[in-house]
C-alpha cells in the first residue's frame, strides 16, 4: 500500500462517526464537481463515471440514516438524498450540467449544516449540554437542523434551531449500518 493509501486508511480508522459522515459527504461533493467539469468539457465517459460515483456516495449517506433517533430530520434527509440521486441520474441521461450544479449547491449547503452540527456536538460534549432534550423556540427538537420542503435542489428553509446531538445520532457510521458514536 502506498503512503496516500496508508494515510487515508489511518484517517478512516481513527475518525469519529461524525467525521466519517463528513468524509462520505465530501466524496459526494468531489465527484459531483468532477462530473460538472467533465460535462462542461463534453467528456461524456468521465461524466458518467463521476456521476455514478457521486450517486454511490449519496446512497451511502442515505443508507446510514437512523429514523429511530430523529424521524422528522431523517425523513427530510432521506427525501433530499433521494432527490439528489434522481437529479444526478437525470443529469447523466440528459448531460445536464445545470442539474449537477444544483446538486453541488444542495450538498454544499448540507455540508455547512453538518459542520455546525459537529461543532455543536463537540461543544455540547465539552459543556455537558442537554441539547438532546431541549426544545428551542419554534417547537423543533434541538437536533432538528433542517426544516422546510424538500425539492429537487435540496431542502428549503434552513436551520430550525441549534444543532445538537440528536441530529448527529440520526446518522450511522458509513458502510456499517451502525454509525453510533
C-alpha positions as CSV (number, residue, x, y, z in Angstrom):
1,X,0.0,0.0,0.0
2,X,1.4,3.4,-0.9
3,X,1.7,6.3,1.6
4,X,-1.5,8.0,0.3
5,X,-3.5,4.8,0.9
6,X,-1.9,4.3,4.3
7,X,-2.8,7.9,5.3
8,X,-6.4,7.5,4.1
9,X,-6.8,4.2,5.9
10,X,-5.5,5.9,9.1
11,X,-7.9,8.8,8.7
12,X,-10.8,6.5,8.3
13,X,-9.9,4.1,11.1
14,X,-9.3,7.0,13.6
15,X,-12.2,9.2,12.6
16,X,-15.3,9.8,14.7
17,X,-18.7,8.8,13.2
18,X,-19.3,12.5,12.5
19,X,-16.0,12.8,10.7
20,X,-16.7,9.7,8.6
21,X,-20.1,11.1,7.6
22,X,-18.3,14.3,6.5
23,X,-15.8,12.2,4.5
24,X,-18.6,10.5,2.7
25,X,-20.3,13.8,2.1
26,X,-17.1,15.3,0.8
27,X,-16.8,12.4,-1.6
28,X,-20.2,13.1,-3.0
29,X,-19.3,16.8,-3.5
30,X,-15.9,15.9,-5.0
31,X,-17.3,13.5,-7.6
32,X,-20.2,15.9,-8.4
33,X,-17.7,18.6,-9.1
34,X,-15.7,16.2,-11.3
35,X,-18.9,15.4,-13.2
36,X,-19.7,19.1,-13.7
37,X,-16.2,19.7,-15.0
38,X,-16.5,16.7,-17.4
39,X,-19.9,17.8,-18.6
40,X,-18.7,21.3,-19.3
41,X,-15.8,19.9,-21.3
42,X,-18.1,17.4,-23.1
43,X,-16.2,14.4,-21.7
44,X,-19.2,12.1,-21.5
45,X,-17.5,8.9,-20.3
46,X,-15.7,10.8,-17.5
47,X,-19.0,12.5,-16.6
48,X,-20.7,9.1,-16.5
49,X,-18.1,7.6,-14.1
50,X,-18.1,10.7,-11.8
51,X,-21.9,10.9,-11.7
52,X,-22.1,7.2,-10.9
53,X,-19.5,7.6,-8.0
54,X,-21.4,10.7,-6.7
55,X,-24.6,8.6,-6.6
56,X,-22.8,5.8,-4.7
57,X,-21.7,8.3,-2.1
58,X,-25.2,9.8,-1.8
59,X,-26.6,6.4,-1.5
60,X,-24.2,5.6,1.3
61,X,-25.3,8.7,3.1
62,X,-28.9,7.7,2.7
63,X,-28.3,4.1,3.9
64,X,-26.8,5.4,7.1
65,X,-29.8,7.3,8.3
66,X,-31.4,6.2,11.6
67,X,-35.0,7.3,11.8
68,X,-35.5,5.9,15.3
69,X,-33.4,8.8,16.7
70,X,-34.9,11.7,14.8
71,X,-37.7,10.6,12.4
72,X,-38.6,14.1,11.1
73,X,-35.0,15.0,10.3
74,X,-34.1,11.7,8.8
75,X,-37.2,11.8,6.7
76,X,-36.2,15.1,5.3
77,X,-32.7,13.9,4.7
78,X,-33.9,10.7,3.0
79,X,-36.1,12.8,0.7
80,X,-33.3,15.2,0.0
81,X,-30.8,12.4,-0.8
82,X,-33.3,10.6,-3.0
83,X,-33.9,13.8,-4.9
84,X,-30.2,14.3,-5.3
85,X,-29.7,10.8,-6.6
86,X,-32.6,11.4,-9.1
87,X,-31.0,14.7,-10.2
88,X,-27.7,13.0,-10.7
89,X,-29.3,10.3,-12.8
90,X,-31.2,12.8,-14.9
91,X,-28.0,14.9,-15.3
92,X,-26.4,11.7,-16.7
93,X,-29.2,10.9,-19.0
94,X,-29.6,14.4,-20.4
95,X,-25.9,15.5,-20.0
96,X,-27.2,18.4,-17.9
97,X,-24.5,20.4,-16.1
98,X,-27.1,22.7,-14.5
99,X,-28.6,19.8,-12.6
100,X,-25.2,18.8,-11.3
101,X,-24.6,22.4,-10.3
102,X,-27.8,22.4,-8.2
103,X,-26.8,19.1,-6.6
104,X,-23.4,20.6,-5.7
105,X,-25.3,23.6,-4.1
106,X,-27.5,21.3,-2.1
107,X,-24.7,19.1,-0.9
108,X,-22.5,22.1,0.0
109,X,-25.4,23.6,2.0
110,X,-25.8,20.2,3.8
111,X,-22.1,20.1,4.4
112,X,-22.1,23.5,6.0
113,X,-25.0,22.5,8.2
114,X,-23.2,19.3,9.1
115,X,-20.1,21.3,10.2
116,X,-22.4,23.3,12.5
117,X,-23.8,20.0,14.0
118,X,-20.2,18.7,14.5
119,X,-19.3,22.0,16.3
120,X,-22.5,21.9,18.5
121,X,-21.9,18.2,19.4
122,X,-18.3,19.0,20.2
123,X,-19.1,22.0,22.4
124,X,-22.1,20.1,23.9
125,X,-19.9,17.2,24.9
126,X,-17.4,19.6,26.4
127,X,-20.0,21.6,28.3
128,X,-22.2,18.5,29.2
129,X,-25.1,20.1,27.2
130,X,-28.6,18.7,27.4
131,X,-29.3,19.9,23.9
132,X,-30.7,16.4,23.2
133,X,-33.9,17.1,25.1
134,X,-34.3,20.8,24.9
135,X,-36.9,22.3,22.5
136,X,-35.9,25.8,21.3
137,X,-38.4,28.5,20.3
138,X,-40.4,27.2,17.4
139,X,-41.1,23.8,18.9
140,X,-38.4,21.9,16.9
141,X,-36.2,19.5,18.8
142,X,-32.7,20.8,19.4
143,X,-31.3,18.3,16.9
144,X,-33.6,19.3,14.1
145,X,-31.2,21.2,11.9
146,X,-33.1,21.2,8.7
147,X,-36.6,22.3,8.0
148,X,-38.8,23.2,5.1
149,X,-39.9,21.5,1.9
150,X,-37.8,19.0,0.1
151,X,-37.4,19.8,-3.6
152,X,-35.0,18.8,-6.3
153,X,-32.5,21.5,-5.4
154,X,-32.3,20.4,-1.7
155,X,-34.0,21.4,1.5
156,X,-35.6,24.9,1.6
157,X,-35.9,26.7,4.8
158,X,-32.6,26.2,6.6
159,X,-31.7,25.9,10.3
160,X,-34.6,25.4,12.6
161,X,-32.8,25.8,15.9
162,X,-29.4,24.9,17.4
163,X,-27.7,21.9,16.0
164,X,-27.3,19.1,18.5
165,X,-26.5,15.5,19.3
166,X,-30.0,14.2,18.3
167,X,-29.2,15.1,14.6
168,X,-25.7,13.7,14.9
169,X,-27.2,10.4,16.2
170,X,-29.6,10.3,13.3
171,X,-26.9,9.1,11.0
172,X,-24.9,5.9,11.2
173,X,-21.3,5.0,10.6
174,X,-20.8,4.7,6.8
175,X,-20.7,1.1,5.5
176,X,-21.6,-0.4,8.8
177,X,-25.3,0.5,9.1
178,X,-24.3,1.4,12.7
179,X,-22.9,5.0,12.9
180,X,-23.2,5.2,16.6
181,X,-20.9,7.4,18.5
